[in-house]
């Protein structure tokens, strides 16, 4: 495809603008990273901007030596992996029949899904329901009440509706069951939307905070975000030693990066599916 001179200039300006916007969004993270590798004297004197001053790894050495942080990290990994797999399984089972035109109750159920998206459950009845199920101080309280997102289910349903019906008809002629059609025919063709929705669920579970605040009282079961809150709001959460290499500010910055980077590392592996899944699954033909 040939691009005219004005088109090339517009493409260059657009690329430059988007690059600047992207870098602007990264500046706060870079600033926090720089603080985590700076000396406490430079941080207290407000000398740190985008590059470390009087570089030191003392904060990170202290962070890596904390067993409670590693425990919270493993809890986060557990609820993210298990919760995402459970959510994807149930979301697929719910979205597939709602995408079929011969399912008579699909309009009623879709009305209920949209109603639940618009009008959230009141907090007190929701809390009492989770407590009545015996999920208090349990990691299941961070997963089961949030298994299905109506928004994610609608995106997946829209994507399934774009699958050619001839595939299902030919599979039925070969004697394939509904579950066989879903798991052997539909899902292998739905990798973009599966990757996109998996990322949405994974980010939600990784950043879980409100559920842990309400349902987890045992500090040994704190996920990473709750542990981060404890460090930031409760100075006694830091075991400050008589050392010159770190202080509360540098430790907080290191903890923030420690809690943020793992989920960011997932995106490059599914980037090629993300845009396609987000666009195709959001438009109904």
Secondary structure, 3 states (H helix, E strand, C coil): CCCCHHHHHHHHHHHHHHHHHHHHHHHHHHHHHHHHCCCHHHHHCCCCCCCCCCCCCHHHHHHHCCHHHHHHHHHHHHHHHHHHHHHHHHHHHHHHHHCCCCCCCHHHHHHHHHHHHHCCCCHHHHHHHHHHCCCCCCHHHHCHHHCCCHHHHHHHHHHHHCCCHHHHHHHHHCCCCHHHHHHHHHHHHCHHHHHHHHHHHHHHHHCCCHHHHHHCCCHHHCCHHHHHHHHHHCHHHCCCCCCCCCCHHHHHHHHHHHHHHHHHHHHHHHHHHHHHHHHHCCCCC
